[in-house]
Amino acid sequence: MDSMVKSLWLTEQFNRTATHIFDLLSNRIGINTFFIATNDRKDNVVLKSINRQYSLMVEGSSLPFENVLCRFVCENIDEPFVISDLANDPRTKHEPATKALNGSGCFVGVPIVLRNGDVFGTLCGLDKVPYDFTDEDISLLRSLGSLLSVTVELERMSKIDEISNLYTVSFIKSLFSKLATEEGNLGLLCVDIDHFKKVNEVYGYEVGDQLLKLMAERLQAVFSNQAFGCRFSADEYLFIFTSNGTVSILDEIQVKFLEIQHALLQPFYINGHECYLTCSIGVSVYPNDGQEFDLLIRNAHNTMNRSKEGGRNALQFFTKAHFIEKEQHLDLEQGLYRALNEKQLFIEYQPQYDLKDERMVGMEALLRWQHPLLGRVSPASFIPITEENGLIVSIGKWILREVCIQGKTWVEKGIDFNEISINISIRQLKDRNFLSDVRFILDETGFEPAMLKFEITESMFIQDTLYIKGILLKLNELGINISLDDFGTGYSSLSILGTLPLHTIKIDRSFVTGMKESEKKQNIVKSIISLAKALHIFTLAEGIESEDETHILHGLGCSYAQGYYYSKPVSPKAIESLLFDQS
């Protein structure tokens, strides 16, 4: 297989050089055939040849290395191998090649040697009759062999990545096309060095580049001659893995990954630094996971990202289910960009009730999406996407404006309610224009800030606690109330809780569901309510689905409740009717 890989190094420049060399040799040395061959010590492949009178060598032909005279050239690269009469030389008279030339003939050859000392192949001449080679003939042949060595080395270097010493992506792509026609299954492995960015940041790019090369060497040592690799991007490699046919290719790759993990237990030593590395790998298999190179890369790369998301230092194989999930995710993401402009988004409101007199006192504004083809899209499917791509900032502004306009309309109609709650994400709070946008929308719509409540989650305080706290204090100064959503399910810190300007704590539905049968849940809810009262904070229980739950919560001192027991999220018109009926 190595012979085939070497042949792919060569371009038109090599072909032009070979043609000139053959012209020179044909004019100076009076034998029939000249040829250039490469080998991997298993097969000898003829790359270029010229026959003057009769055909002795055919381009593209391949013979076992042990049966060709070229092997004598490769065994002693310091001197040309010259046989004027094959039949009368003890080294060649019994060779298969001599017999193929009717037991006679001549042969001459010089090695084509790369800069690193590896033998690429041979430049040879032969005929079916003896020939007396002169010193001038041998000198010319040696010079032209050296020229070929330089030409092939330049061709090779154009296919090699300088940093990793692996192949380039373009060469691996051409290699894949060749292997796909000759091999059965092929594995495409996308290998990412975990947390490599930290190496560059701490030790510098010089150390990072050296690590890339050493990592490539260690990976290639594990794969041996079963894989051909390139540096795919800054800290990613791509390997084409060929099966040895003894077990399934998936099992072979799994074993290789275990070997990689074992190899990486040993640290890398660079400039006095001791570095330990791990890698995340995604695999796609030809032809099952795709027949086009670019598609297989995409599938392997996406799967590699999945390995990283799962905790890194892992191997994952591409699955069509994962592809469908990614495709659906992308479709939703693209659809969201259109949804806001095409008025596919709208708001429903879920009523909130006072547990003392069961009167509706407020409502939570909930974003909804009516997709033209998919119908109602679950918020659990699309809201995380808006937070990933930042669309939540512009959508959040639209929600705030719509809620304020609706709230102002109800006030002008004389409809009595306390407040409207809006969910605010961490991306919105971190947006530098958030506070100014809030002020502008309140001024623009004329909606009373005291009738607005922003709901935040505990997870926001895992990072940038002081910054988030500062934003909340400024919102509170505007007159906006703050509610802590899903209390008890995330990052709970009593020290932070006591310093935040909270109006309400929302008790997560996981504590409410099954509360009647669970004394432990009742005790947890009771503790949350007691804590809130001590801090002069109201409590609101979510997910109420039965009358029993309302009685228990009222008995424990909970202030407010919302859930399907009272009402599912409904349209503004339905909320208006509920409030009119109540009054």
N, C-alpha and C positions, 0 to 999 in steps of 0.2 A: 504493500500500500504506500510505503514511503516513496517508491519510484514514481507513482502516480502523483503524489503531492509535489515532488520536485518538478515534474513536468509542467505543473500548473504555475510555477514561478515564472515561466518563460513567456516573453512577449515578442512582438515583431522585431524589436531591437536585437534580440537573440537570434531570430531567424535570419535577419539581414547579415549579422556577423558570421553566422554559420555558412551562409551562401558564399560570402567573400572568402572564407577559409577554404571551402571546398574548391573554389576556383583556383586559388593559389596552389593548393596541393595537387590538383589535377594537372596543372601546367608544369609542375616541378618533379612530381614522382609518378613513374609510369606503371601504376597498378590500377586495377579496375574500380575498386570500391573504397569509399571513405564514409565513415559514420560517426555520429555522436550518440552515446548511450548513457543512461543513468541506471543505478541499481540500489537495492536495499539489502543486499547480501542474500536475497531470496530469489528475486527476479531481475533480469537484465532487460531493460526496455530501450529500444532504438527510438531516439527522438528525431534525428535528422539523418538522411543518407543520400549518397549520390552513387549511381552505377554508370560506368562509361559505356560498356559494350553489352554486358549481360548482367542480370539481376542476381546479386548475392545477398543483399540486405534490403529489407523492406521497412519503411518508417512505420512505427507503431507496433512492430512485432516484438514479442516477448519470449524469452527462453529462461529456463532455470539458471541461476547464477553459477551453479556448480558445473554446468555444461558449456560455458562460454569462455573464450580466451581472455575476455576482459578481466576476469578475476585475477589473472597473473599481473595485470597492470595495477590493480588495486592493492595487491599484496605487498608490492614494493614501489611506493610512490616516489622514491628518490631517483630512480633511473627509468628510462623508457624500456618497454618490453619489446624486443626486436627478434623476430624469427624469420630468416630469409627462406628457409625450407622446412615446412612443418613436418614433413615425413621423416626427415633425418635428424630432427632434434629430439632427444629423449624426453624433454618436458612436454612435447606436444604430439608426438607421433601416434599416441593412443587416444588422443582427445576426441570426443564426439564431433567437435567442429572440424577437425582434420578429416575425419571420415566423411563428413557432409560435403567436403570439398574434393571428394574422390581420392582421398588419401594423400593429397599433395597441397601445394599452395604456400602462401606467405602471410605474415601478420606483423603489424607494428602498432603500438599504442602508448599514449601518455595519459596520466591522470589529470582530471579537472578537480582542483583542490580549492576549497573555500578558505576564507581568512582564519576561521577557527580550527583549521586542520582537518575538517571532515572532507571525505572524498565524495564529490557530487556524482562523478561518473568518469567517462573516458572518451578521448578522441582517438579513433583507430582507423587503420587501413588494412585491407586484405585483398587477396586474389587467389585464384585456384591454381596458379602456377608459381613457382619460386621466383624470388626477385632479390637482387643484391641492393640493399639500402645503403646509401652513402652517409658519411658524417654530415654532409650538408642537408641531406634529407631529414636526418634525426634532429639536427639543430633547428630546422624550420618547423618540424612537428612540435618540438618543445616550446618554441616561441609562440606558436599558434595555440598550444594547450594553455599557456600562461594567459594569453589574451582571452580565451574562453573562460578561464577561471575568474578573471576580473569581471567579464561580462555577466557571468552567472551570479557572482557575488553582488554586483549592483542590482541585478534583478531580484535576488533574495532580499537585499536590504530594503527595497521598495515595498516589500510585502511584510516587513517586520515593524512592529511598534517599538520605538526607541526606548521607552520607559520600561515596559514589561518584558521585552524581548520575545513576546508572543507575536502571532501574525496580526495583520490588520483586518478590520471588519470586511473590507471589500474582498480580500483574498479568501477569508473563511466562507463568504457567500459563494464564490466560484467553486470552492472545494465542496461545499454542500451539494451544489448542482451535480458535480461529478459523482460524489458518494451516493447520492439518492438514486442514481441509475444503476449502481453496482452493488450496493448493500441492501439488506432487508430493512430492519428497523434502525433508526438513528435517534439518539437522544440529544436535544438541545438544552444545555444547562446554563442558566443565567446565575452567576455567582457574585454576590455582593459582600464586600468586607464590612462587617458590622462596626458601626461607630467610627468609621475611618476619618470622618471630619474632625473628630477630637484629636487624632494623631497629628494632622496638619496644623491645627490650632495651637497645640501644646509644643510640638517638636519642630514644626516648620515643614515647608514643602520639600526640602532636600531629603530629609529623613523619610517623609511620606513617599517620595518617588523610589527611594531605595527599598522601602517596604513593599511597594507594588511589584517590584522585580522579584524580590525574595519570595513573596507570596505566590507569584506566578510559577516560580521554580518548584515550590513545594507542591502546588496543585498538579503541575505537569508530572512530577515524580510519582504522585499517587496514580494518576491516570495512565502513565507510561505511554505505550504506543496505541492505546485504545481511544485516545481523544486528541483533538487538535483545537487549540484555543487562541483567542484574541482578546485584547483589552477593548471592551465594548463602550465604556465611558470612564469617567474619572476613577471610580473605585469599583468598577464592575467588570467581570470577565464573562466571555461566552465560549463554551466548549461544545464541539460536536463529538458525541460519544458513539463509538461503534461497538456493537455487541460481538462477543466471542462465540455466541451461539450455544453455550453450555446450559444456561438458564435464561429466564425472561430478562429482557433489557431493564425492566423496572427493578428486578431483584439485583441485577449487576450494579445499577446506579446506587441503590440503597447501600450495598456493601461498600462501594467506593466512598460514599458519604461518611460512613463509620470510620473508614481509613483516614479520610481527611480530618475528621474530628480528632482522631488519635494523633495524627501528624502535627496538628496545631496545638497539642498540649505542650510541645516544646516551644519556648519563646524565641523571638527574633532578637538578635543583638546588633544594634546599629549606633555608631558614634557614642558608645557608652550607655546607651539606653536599652533597657530590656522591655520588649513589647510582646504582649500576648494578643492574638487575634482570633476571632471566630468569623464564620461566614454564614449567610443565608442563601439558600439555593432554590430556584424554581425550575421545574423540568417540563418540557413538552416533548412529545414523541412523534417522529415521522414514521408512517403517514397518518396514524390514528388521530392526532391532534391538529392536523393541517398538512398540506402538501407544498405550500409556498413558504419560502425562507422567512419572509417578513412576518407572516402570520404566526409561524412557530416561535419566532423571537418575541413577538408581542405576547403570546400566550405564556411563554416561559418567564418573561419579565413581570407580567402581572402576577403570576404565581409566586415569583420571588418576593414581590411586595407583600403578598399574603403571608409568606414565611416570616417576614420582618414584623408584620402586624401581630403575628402570633407569639412574638417574644424573641425572635432572632435565634441564631445558631441552630437552624432547622432546615429540613428538606421537605418540599411539598411538590406533588405532581399535579399537573393541570387536569382539571375536570370540566366537562361541558357545563355542569350545573353552576360552577363558579363563573364560567364565561357568560352564561345567561344572566346571572346575578349582576355582573359588571355591566353587561349590555343594558339591562333594565335600569341600573343606576345612572348610566350615561343618558339614556333616553329621558329619565325624569329630570336630570340636571339641565339638559337642553330645553325640555319643556317648561321648566320653571322660568327661564329667561323670557319666554313668550307669555307665560301665564299672567304676569303682572300687567304687561302692556295690553293684552287681549281680554282683560277683565274676567279671567277664569278663577281668580282668587276672591273669596268673600269671607265674611265673618259671621259666626254664630255665637250665641251667648248662652251660658249655662247659669241659671239662677242660683243665688246663695240666700239661705234662710237663717233667721234668728231662731235659735232653739227654744227660747223662752215663749214666744208667741207664734212661732212658725209663720212669720211674715217675711216676704222677700225684701231683702235690704240692699242687695247688690247683685252683681253678675260677673262672670269671668268671660272675657272676649277670647274666642278660639278661632284660629285660622283654618279655613277649609279650601280645598282645591277641587273644582269640577273640571276634569280633563275632558277634552272633546272626544277622545277615543276610549280612554280607560274608565271614564266615569269618575266617581268619587275616589280620590287617592287618599289613603290613610296618612294622617299627619306623622305617624311614626315612620313612614317611608320617606316623606319628602322634607320634613323640617330638619333632620340631621344633615341633609344635603345642603340646605341653605346656610347652615352654620359652617360647613366645610368650605364652601366656595365664597362665603362672604355675602351672598345675596340677602341674608337675614338683615343686614344693615338697611338696605333700601326697602325691603319688604316690611321691616319693623317700623320704618318711618311712615309707610303707607298705612299700616295697621293703626298706629297712633293717631294719624290724621282722621281716618275713618271713624275710629272710636270717639274721638273728641267731637267730630261733627254730629255723630249720632246722639251722643250724650247731650250736646247743646240743644239738639232738636227736641229731645224728650223734656228737658228743663223748660224750654219755651212753650211746650204743650201743657205744662203744669203737672207732669208725671213725677211722682215722688219716689226717689231711690237715693241710697247713700253714696254708692261708688261703683265704678267699673274697674275690674282688674285686668291687667295686660301682662303677659309673660315677656320678660326681657332676658336676652341671652348674653353670655360673656363677650361675644363679638361686638354686640351693640355697646356695652358698657366701655369697651376698650377703644371704640371709635372716637377719634379726637373731636368730632363734630357732634357727638351725641347730646351733650348738655345744651349746646346752642340750638340744635334741631328741636329739642323738647320745648325750649323757651319760645322759639319761633312758632311752632304749631299751636301752643297754648294761646299765644297772643293772636295768631291768625284766626283761630276758631272761637275764641272767647270762652272756652270751657274752663270751669273752675278747677284748679289743681287739686283742691281738697277732695274732689269727687273722683280722683284718679288714684289707682293703686298699681304699683309695679311689683310683679312677682319675680323673685330671684331664687336660685337654688343654692344649696350648701356647697356644691362642687366648685362654685366660682371662687371660693376662698382658699383653694388649694394653691393657687398662684396669684401673685400680685395683691395680697390681702390688703395692704395699706392703700393702694391705688383704688381698689374697688370700694373700700370703706369710705374713702374721700368722696367718690362720685355719689354714693348713697347719701352721705350727709348733705351734699349740695342739692340733691333732688328733694330731700326732706325740707331744706330751707325754702325751696320753691313752693312747698305745701303739699307735695306728692307723698302719699303713704307708701310704706315698703312692707311687703309680705315675704316671708321665707317659706318657699314651697318644699314639699316632700321631706319635711323635717324628720330626722332620725334615720334616713336612708343613705346619707352621704357623709360629708366631712363635717362632723359636729364638734365644735369647740366652744365650751362655755365662756372662755375668756373673750372670744370674739363676739359671742351672742350678747354679752352684757354691754358691749360698746356700740353695737349697731343701732341705728334709729328705726327699730322694727315696730310696726303697728300690729301685725298679725303673724302667727305661726300656723302653717297649714299642716295638719296631721295626715301623713301619707295613708292611702287606702289600704296598704299592706297591713297596717296595724288595726284598721277598722274591720276588714273582712274576717269573718269567723270570730269576732270579738265575743259574741254571746257565749260560745262554747269554750273560750280560752281565758282563764283567769290571768294568765301571764300577759296576754295582750291588753286586757283591761288595766292591769297594773302599770304597763308601759304608758298607755294613754293617760292614765291618771297622773303619772309622774311628769309627762310633758305639760299637761294642763297646769299642774301645781307650779312647775318651773316658770311657765309663761305668766301666771298670775303674780308670782313673786317679782317678775320683771315688768309688771304692768303692761303685758302684751296680750292681745286677744288671741283666741284659738279658733281655727276652722277645720272641721274634719271633711276629708274628701271621700268620694266613692260610697256614699250612703245608699244602700239598696233595700233596707227594710225598716219597718216602724220600730222593731226591737232595738235596732242600732241607735235610732234617734233618742229613745228613752234612756238607754245606757249612757250615751254621751251627755245628755242633759243632766243626768244624775251625777256625772263626774265633773260637771261644771264647764263643759265646752260651750263656747260662745255661739258659733255659727256652723252651718253644714251645707254641703252641696253633694249632689249625686242623682242617679237615675230614680231613686225613690221619690224625689221631688220633681225632677224634670231632666230630660236629656238636653243637650245643647240645641237651641232653636233659633229661628230667624228673628231679626229685630222687630218685625211686625207681631210675632207671637209673644215676645217679651213685653211689648207695649200692651197687648191684650191682657196679659197676666197682671201687669201693674195697674191697669184700669179696673180690672175685676176686683183686685185687692182693695183699691181705694173706694 
